[in-house]
């Protein structure tokens, strides 16, 4: 799901692309929620990375809260599951996630979610890849 701040009387163009050149039908739906509150805006989006095993990996994201008096919360995910800080991973609830030592079990899909109050921003994906 993608959520974004929309402005009245503004035209938005949406593109849908298939993975690895695949094509077919796409079904899109939308829901307008009128509100004076805005979603966080991501200024730095995570990027895909390649790393050697046993090296460290740093994944970076940065968002601005929707207003000066609202607090922004981050949550990182690995292969769809919530990440918790531990000996090999730090920053599960911050804008920077650090994998101290890349091991095969930590190679996969990472995603970060920015949240302010009850309003979630879009999910961003990045994938560190293993170079042997």
Long-range contacts (C-beta under 8 A, 24 or more apart in sequence): 1-122, 1-123, 2-122, 3-39, 3-119, 3-120, 3-121, 3-122, 4-39, 4-122, 5-38, 5-39, 5-41, 6-32, 37-66, 37-67, 37-117, 37-119, 38-66, 38-67, 38-119, 39-66, 39-116, 39-119, 39-120, 39-121, 40-64, 40-65, 40-66, 40-72, 40-114, 40-115, 40-116, 40-119, 40-121, 41-66, 41-121, 42-114, 42-121, 42-122, 42-124, 44-95, 45-124, 46-110, 46-111, 46-112, 46-124, 46-125, 46-126, 47-126, 48-126, 48-127, 48-128, 48-129, 49-126, 49-127, 49-128, 49-129, 50-128, 50-129, 50-130, 50-131, 51-102, 51-128, 51-129, 51-130, 51-131, 52-102, 52-130, 52-131, 52-132, 53-102, 53-103, 53-104, 53-130, 53-132, 54-101, 54-102, 54-103, 55-101, 55-102, 56-98, 56-99, 56-100, 56-101, 56-102, 57-98, 57-99, 57-102, 57-128, 58-96, 58-97, 58-98, 58-99, 59-96, 59-97, 59-98, 59-99, 59-110, 59-112, 59-126, 59-128, 60-95, 60-96, 61-95, 61-96, 61-112, 61-114, 61-124, 62-95, 63-95, 63-114, 63-121, 65-116, 66-116, 66-119, 70-116, 70-117, 71-116, 72-114, 72-115, 72-116, 73-114, 73-115, 73-116, 74-112, 74-113, 74-114, 74-115, 75-112, 75-113, 75-115, 76-110, 76-111, 76-112, 76-113, 77-110, 77-111, 77-112, 77-113, 78-106, 78-108, 78-109, 78-110, 78-111, 79-108, 79-109, 80-109, 80-111, 99-128, 102-128, 102-130, 104-130
